[in-house]
Amino acid sequence: MNNELLGFISRPQYENSCSMSSLTAVINYLFSDQIGIKTTKEWAEEIEAPDPEEPLSPGNETMMSWFKLVCEHYGVEGKCDYFICDEDVEDWDDNPKVITKLKKAIKSKKQALIYHLDNHYNVIVGYFEHATDPDKAYDPDAQLQRWIVLGEHSDYNRLEDFPAINKILEILKRGDRYNLLYDRCTAPVWSIRWRTIRHDLINTPNHCILMFEK
């Protein structure tokens, strides 16, 4: 887990500002030692970007253009690009190389990653992996299950996307079970299987992992 990057998560976000909130974490992680801590509204106003309190739906190119404008405005050196896209994960034989690349970036003090998933942007803050067989938990050659950890800046409740679950939630609101469910679905971090992310990137071409570095 990159705890330093997680510590820069801008939470809570404005209602529709996941793009800007993600970028705020990245900007502060990479450049706070040079330009100080910047709030979302502060850097947005400085580069004349939209107000984060307004409805926003920027694409990947817009995200990267904001980063470039921030670097230019504050006089810091930075660059950004697509890091992992659909074509990078289509061939399963390339998976070890992609995972190695991903791990290195997560640990880096000079790089930060933003994952564009379904109608949302999140900062990648860590990973973990474990054997698929409990008898091989400590076997270095075991087949692995890999997870990617995302820093969540919104109070978005994933359970509310499922109408049937809403009915259950109404019943559970009378007890602590509701709080337990809610806490698990609005926590500052998510853990998502790498397999799920890989399939998302393959099946949804505009979804990707963006790289920002100094």
N, C-alpha and C positions, 0 to 999 in steps of 0.2 A: 504494500500500500504506500502510495506517495502521500504521506500525511501533510507535507508542506503544501502541495497543490490542493488537497482536500480542505485545508485551512483557509484557502482563498475563495472557496465557493461563496457566491453572492446569494445568500438565502436569508429571508424569503425574496423571491423575485417579484417584479410587477407581473400582473396577470398573464400577459402574453409576450413576455420578454425573454423567453428561454434562450434565444439566439444571443441577445446582448448580455444576459447574465453569464452565459458560458464564456463569452469573449472577455467579460470583466475578470473572471477568475484567471483566464490565460494571461491577460495583460499584466495583472498584479503579480502572478507567479514569475513571469519572465522579466519584468521591468521595475518592480517596486523598489529594488535597491538603487535604481537610477532616477526614477521620477516620483517615487512615493506611491501610496495607495490611492487608486482612483475609483470613484463610485461609477456605477453605470451611467447615471445622469451626467456626471461631470465630463467623462470622455466623449459621450454622445453630443453634448452641447459644444464641446471644443472642436469637433470635426463636422459639426452641423448635420449630424445624423438624426433620424426621427426620434421623437420623444419616446422613451421606453414605456411610458404609461399609455401610449396609443396602441391600437391593434397592429401587430406586426406579423408579417409572414415572409421574411427575407429568404433568399436561396443561398446556396453555398458560395456563389461568386460574390454576392453582396457581403456575406460574412467576411470573406477574405479581403474585399475592398475596404471595409471598415478597419480591419487590422492594419492594412498598409497606410491608411490615412492617420491612424493613431501613431504609428511609428514615425511618419513624416512630421506630424504636428509636434510631438515631444522630442524629436531629434534622436531617436534610438534606432539601432539597426535590427531589423527583423524581416523575416520572410515567411511565406505560407504557401501551401500547395495541397493537392489531394494526396493522401497518404496511403489509404487502402480503398480500392473501389471493386466493383464486381469482377473485372477481369483478373484482379490480383488473387482472388480466392476461388475461382472456378475450377482450377486443377488441384485436386486433393493432394497430389504429390508435392505441391509447393507449400503445403500447410506448415511444415516445420520451419521453413524459411520465413514465412509471414509471421508466425508466432515469435520467433527470435527477434525480428524487426520490431514487433509490437512491444515486447518486454523491454527492449533497450530504450525505446522512446518513453515508456511509462516511468522508467527509473531516471531519465535524463533531467538535469537541471537547466538544460537549454532548449528543451522541446516540451510541448504540451499538445494533447490530442482532444479533438471534439468529435463526437459521434453524432451524425445526423440520422436519427431513427424516425419512426412514424410520427410526423407532425411535431417533432420535438428535437431539441439539441441538448446534449449532456457532455460533460467533461469526463474523460476516462482517467480515473485516479488510481487504478490498481488491477491486480489479477491474482488468481490463485488456481492451483491445479491439484488434483488428487487421483489416486488409482481408482479404476472402475470396480476392482475386485478387492473386498476388505482383507483377504488373505495376502494381498500384495501391496498393502498400504505403504510399505517402506522399500519396495523393490524398485530400483532405479530404472529397470527396463519394463515396468508395468505399463499397460495401456492407460492413458490419462483422460480424465474429464476436466476440461478447462473452463474457467469462469472469468468474465471481465467485470470489473467493479466501476460503476458510474457514480459520479458526484451529482446529486439531485438538488437543484436550487429552488424548485417549486414545491407547493403543498399538494400537488396533483395526486389524487387518489385513484390508483389503477383499478380498484375494484368497481368503481362507479361506471366503468365502461361496459359492464355486464348487467343488463336490466334484471335478470333473474337473481343475481347476487344482491341487488338493491333491496329486494323484498326480505332477504335474510338479514341484511344489515339493520333494517327497521326493527326486526325482532331482537337482534343482539344489542341494539342501542340501550336497552334497559340494564345491561350488565357489563362486566369488565371484558367479556369476550369481544365486544365491539371495539374497545380501546386497543386490545391486542391486535386485532385485524387491521385497524386503522394505522397503528404505529408501524406495522410491517409494510404497509403500502404507501406510506408518505415519509419514510425515513430519509435522511440525507444521503443515503447510498442505496444503489440497486446492485444486485449481482445477476448477471445474465450469462447463460452458457455461450461460449464462443461459437458452438455449432449453430445456435439460434441467430447470432449476429451474422455469421458467415452466410447463412441461408437468406437473411434479410438483404444483405448486400448483393447477393446473386439475383434475387427475385425483384428487387426494387432499385433500378439503376441510379436514381437520383440520391439514394441513401449512400453514405460513404463515411470514412473517417478522415478528418482534416487535420493537417499538421501545421503548427505554428512554432517558430523557433527564433532564437536570437543568435 
